[in-house]
Amino acid sequence: MHEMSIALAVVDQIEGADRPAGATAVRSVRLQVGELAGVVPDALSFSFALACAGTVLEGAELVVEPVPARARCGPCAHTWPTGMPPQLGCPRCGGASDGLLSGRELQIASVCWDDAPAHPPIPQER
């Protein structure tokens, strides 16, 4: 399941990033995942929860933002949603796709850090 390696890479990237001042934990992570990226969102969410265990991301919410696949026609410049499986022939003129405009994304869009203490203070014994 390559979703686990994706989840581990996301956790690694965030743990290695500079934290905002006072940040103690990650509240949520928003990922943009293209329709053609070959990622199963439920499997990614499950893997993300496992990958976060014991890290600054433990308990963080994963928000998967789907990015629809779109293509552009070389001859007429028309753009269209390719769907899945992708339709790469232009529905307007029948020309060949000039390339995908979107749909292969797999990127961290945002990280919401929490500045609350990671653990409540322990009262001092007297």
NORPEPE-V951234 format. One record per run of one state. SS is the DSSP state (alpha for helix, beta for strand, coil for the rest). FROM is the first residue (numbers start at 1). TO is the last residue. If there is no record, write none. Layout:
SS FROM TO
SS FROM TO
//
This chain:
coil 1 1
alpha 2 16
coil 17 24
beta 25 34
coil 35 40
alpha 41 52
coil 53 60
beta 61 67
coil 68 69
beta 70 73
coil 74 78
beta 79 81
coil 82 88
beta 89 89
coil 90 95
beta 96 102
coil 103 105
beta 106 114
coil 115 126
//
